[in-house]
């Protein structure tokens, strides 16, 4: 089977941007929050001394500095999901359709499973995670056509559409997994092949998604 590389160039670039930007932001946020936690822990000895001395003025200054660090860490925690959502909607919506109103619909419907996933992670809730996963499956079907009748048609083919969705999610998980492993390539040249695997997986993801668009949009 001959693959038209020019045909997949634009969606592949958008998919590549989505995975790389998301991974970089997650990594940078994790490093930044870790540094904030180290800074917060550094105040422990000072607070222990203050408990003994009971210096109110010095305690106020230390707590003020501590609150500032906690506030910055909180901003980073809130900022990450917002950035991830923007990156996902901007890159992925244009790989599915170029219609003018598609981006708005894509963003609105994606917001529901995204918020449920955040709540599931925050509360460590398995039931919320399952709900977010099933909601994402419905949203995934809507990506192909924001139409009630078309959604019902695809749901009736659950035996086909759900396995296709699982492969789609599995590819995303695999790409993120190998992106994490690719960090070793910076420290050990023996892992040079991992970034190549990442590129191959992203390209396969692009081809698979275009195949789904052609198959499920009818």
Backbone torsions as a table, in degrees:
resi	resn	phi	psi	omega
1	UNK	NA	127.2	-178.7
2	UNK	-86.7	129.1	-179.6
3	UNK	-100.9	127.4	177.9
4	UNK	-85.1	99.8	-175.7
5	UNK	-66.7	-33.9	179.9
6	UNK	-65.4	-35.3	-179.6
7	UNK	-63.2	-35.6	-176.2
8	UNK	-97.0	0.9	-175.1
9	UNK	-59.8	-48.9	-176.8
10	UNK	-69.4	-50.9	178.4
11	UNK	-62.5	-33.6	177.8
12	UNK	-65.0	-41.3	178.4
13	UNK	-62.2	-42.7	179.2
14	UNK	-66.1	-41.5	177.6
15	UNK	-65.2	-40.7	178.6
16	UNK	-62.3	-43.4	178.1
17	UNK	-62.7	-41.7	-179.8
18	UNK	-59.4	-51.4	-176.6
19	UNK	-69.6	-43.3	-177.8
20	UNK	-68.5	-47.1	-179.9
21	UNK	-64.2	-43.0	178.7
22	UNK	-60.9	-45.5	-178.7
23	UNK	-64.4	-43.1	-179.2
24	UNK	-63.9	-44.6	-179.9
25	UNK	-65.2	-40.2	178.1
26	UNK	-63.3	-44.9	-178.9
27	UNK	-64.4	-46.7	-179.5
28	UNK	-64.3	-40.1	178.6
29	UNK	-64.6	-42.5	178.6
30	UNK	-60.9	-44.5	179.6
31	UNK	-64.8	-40.7	-178.8
32	UNK	-66.7	-44.5	-179.9
33	UNK	-65.5	-37.7	176.7
34	UNK	-60.6	-41.5	178.7
35	UNK	-66.6	-35.4	176.9
36	UNK	-65.9	-41.5	179.5
37	UNK	-64.2	-38.9	176.7
38	UNK	-63.6	-41.2	179.5
39	UNK	-66.0	-40.0	178.4
40	UNK	-63.9	-43.3	179.3
41	UNK	-64.8	-26.6	-179.7
42	UNK	-68.0	-17.3	179.4
43	UNK	-81.6	-14.1	-176.6
44	UNK	-55.1	-49.4	179.2
45	UNK	-59.8	-38.3	-179.5
46	UNK	-66.6	-39.0	179.7
47	UNK	-68.5	-35.6	177.3
48	UNK	-65.3	-39.7	177.5
49	UNK	-65.3	-40.8	-179.0
50	UNK	-64.7	-32.2	177.4
51	UNK	-62.7	-30.3	179.7
52	UNK	-82.9	-43.7	-176.2
53	UNK	-82.3	-28.5	-178.6
54	UNK	55.9	43.1	177.0
55	UNK	-83.9	102.7	-174.0
56	UNK	-63.8	-43.5	-177.5
57	UNK	-65.0	-45.2	179.7
58	UNK	-67.3	-37.0	178.5
59	UNK	-62.5	-40.6	179.5
60	UNK	-62.4	-43.4	-179.3
61	UNK	-65.3	-41.5	179.7
62	UNK	-67.0	-44.7	179.7
63	UNK	-65.0	-33.1	177.3
64	UNK	-65.7	-43.3	177.5
65	UNK	-66.1	-40.2	179.3
66	UNK	-64.5	-42.3	178.0
67	UNK	-62.9	-35.9	178.7
68	UNK	-63.8	-42.6	179.3
69	UNK	-66.5	-44.1	179.5
70	UNK	-62.4	-40.5	179.8
71	UNK	-63.8	-41.3	178.2
72	UNK	-64.2	-42.5	178.8
73	UNK	-62.9	-40.8	-179.9
74	UNK	-63.9	-39.7	178.7
75	UNK	-62.4	-42.7	179.3
76	UNK	-64.3	-39.4	178.9
77	UNK	-63.8	-39.9	179.6
78	UNK	-74.7	-34.5	-175.5
79	UNK	-69.7	-35.1	-176.4
80	UNK	-58.7	-54.0	179.8
81	UNK	-60.9	-34.0	178.0
82	UNK	-63.5	-46.7	179.4
83	UNK	-63.6	-43.1	179.6
84	UNK	-62.2	-40.7	179.2
85	UNK	-65.0	-43.1	179.0
86	UNK	-63.4	-45.7	179.6
87	UNK	-61.2	-45.3	-178.5
88	UNK	-62.3	-50.0	-176.6
89	UNK	-67.4	-39.3	-178.9
90	UNK	-67.7	-41.9	-177.3
91	UNK	-82.7	-46.7	-172.7
92	UNK	-75.7	-33.7	-178.9
93	UNK	-60.9	-38.2	-177.9
94	UNK	-78.3	-10.6	174.0
95	UNK	-85.2	-18.9	178.6
96	UNK	-92.2	-42.1	-177.2
97	UNK	-156.7	154.0	178.5
98	UNK	-107.9	6.9	-179.8
99	UNK	-64.3	147.9	-173.9
100	UNK	-61.9	-45.6	-176.0
101	UNK	-87.6	-0.8	-175.8
102	UNK	-66.4	-42.5	-178.1
103	UNK	-58.0	-42.4	-179.4
104	UNK	-63.6	-46.4	179.2
105	UNK	-65.2	-42.0	179.1
106	UNK	-58.5	-45.1	-178.1
107	UNK	-66.3	-45.2	-177.2
108	UNK	-63.7	-48.1	-177.6
109	UNK	-71.4	-31.5	178.8
110	UNK	-71.0	-28.3	-177.6
111	UNK	-60.2	-34.1	-176.5
112	UNK	-64.1	-57.7	178.7
113	UNK	-65.6	-28.5	-179.9
114	UNK	-65.8	-45.5	178.8
115	UNK	-65.7	-41.4	178.6
116	UNK	-62.5	-37.9	178.1
117	UNK	-66.0	-41.8	177.8
118	UNK	-62.5	-41.7	178.0
119	UNK	-65.5	-38.9	178.5
120	UNK	-63.3	-40.7	178.6
121	UNK	-70.3	-39.2	-178.1
122	UNK	-66.4	-43.5	-177.6
123	UNK	-94.8	-0.5	-176.7
124	UNK	51.1	47.1	-175.4
125	UNK	-102.3	120.3	178.4
126	UNK	-69.4	-39.8	-179.5
127	UNK	-63.5	-40.1	177.4
128	UNK	-68.6	-35.2	178.2
129	UNK	-65.4	-43.1	178.3
130	UNK	-63.5	-41.6	178.5
131	UNK	-62.5	-43.5	179.4
132	UNK	-64.9	-37.1	179.8
133	UNK	-65.8	-44.7	179.6
134	UNK	-68.5	-36.5	177.7
135	UNK	-66.6	-37.9	177.7
136	UNK	-66.1	-34.6	176.8
137	UNK	-61.0	-45.0	178.2
138	UNK	-64.6	-42.3	178.6
139	UNK	-63.5	-41.6	177.4
140	UNK	-56.6	-42.1	178.6
141	UNK	-67.0	-34.8	179.0
142	UNK	-68.8	-26.2	179.3
143	UNK	-55.1	-31.8	-175.1
144	UNK	-79.0	-26.4	173.3
145	UNK	-171.3	119.2	-179.4
146	UNK	-80.0	74.3	-177.1
147	UNK	-144.3	131.3	-176.2
148	UNK	-60.2	-46.6	-178.3
149	UNK	-64.4	-37.9	179.5
150	UNK	-68.7	-36.7	177.6
151	UNK	-62.8	-45.6	178.9
152	UNK	-61.3	-40.2	179.0
153	UNK	-60.6	-43.1	179.9
154	UNK	-71.9	-35.1	178.2
155	UNK	-66.2	-32.8	176.6
156	UNK	-65.7	-22.8	177.1
157	UNK	-101.1	38.0	-179.0
158	UNK	-51.1	-41.0	179.7
159	UNK	-58.0	-22.8	179.0
160	UNK	-102.8	-47.4	-173.1
161	UNK	-70.8	-35.5	-179.1
162	UNK	-67.4	-45.8	175.0
163	UNK	-60.1	-36.5	177.1
164	UNK	-64.3	-39.0	177.0
165	UNK	-65.5	-41.9	179.6
166	UNK	-61.8	-40.1	177.3
167	UNK	-64.3	-40.7	178.0
168	UNK	-58.6	-48.9	179.6
169	UNK	-66.3	-41.1	179.7
170	UNK	-60.1	-39.7	178.2
171	UNK	-63.7	-40.9	178.0
172	UNK	-62.0	-45.5	-179.9
173	UNK	-63.1	-43.3	179.7
174	UNK	-62.8	-42.1	179.3
175	UNK	-63.0	-45.7	178.7
176	UNK	-63.8	-37.1	178.6
177	UNK	-63.6	-48.1	-179.1
178	UNK	-73.0	-26.6	173.1
179	UNK	-63.9	-40.3	176.8
180	UNK	-64.1	-43.3	178.6
181	UNK	-65.8	-28.7	-178.1
182	UNK	-63.7	-17.3	176.6
183	UNK	-61.0	-30.0	178.5
184	UNK	-65.0	-25.9	-178.7
185	UNK	-65.4	-24.6	178.8
186	UNK	-74.2	-23.6	-176.6
187	UNK	-107.9	-18.7	-178.2
188	UNK	-144.0	116.4	-176.7
189	UNK	-65.4	-17.0	179.9
190	UNK	-63.7	-18.6	-179.2
191	UNK	-100.0	21.7	-176.7
192	UNK	-59.6	-26.9	-176.0
193	UNK	-73.0	-19.6	-175.9
194	UNK	-65.1	-46.1	175.8
195	UNK	-59.7	-31.7	177.8
196	UNK	-66.7	-41.3	177.0
197	UNK	-61.6	-39.9	178.9
198	UNK	-59.6	-47.9	179.8
199	UNK	-61.7	-41.3	179.1
200	UNK	-64.0	-44.0	180.0
201	UNK	-64.4	-40.1	178.4
202	UNK	-65.3	-39.0	178.3
203	UNK	-66.6	-39.7	176.7
204	UNK	-64.4	-38.0	176.8
205	UNK	-61.0	-43.4	179.2
206	UNK	-62.9	-48.2	-180.0
207	UNK	-62.1	-43.8	-179.3
208	UNK	-63.1	-41.6	-179.4
209	UNK	-65.8	-40.4	177.9
210	UNK	-65.9	-34.4	175.5
211	UNK	-64.3	-42.6	179.2
212	UNK	-64.6	-41.5	179.5
213	UNK	-60.0	-43.7	-180.0
214	UNK	-67.2	-38.2	-175.2
215	UNK	-80.7	-40.8	-171.9
216	UNK	-98.8	-5.4	179.8
217	UNK	-84.5	-12.5	-177.4
218	UNK	-74.0	NA	NA
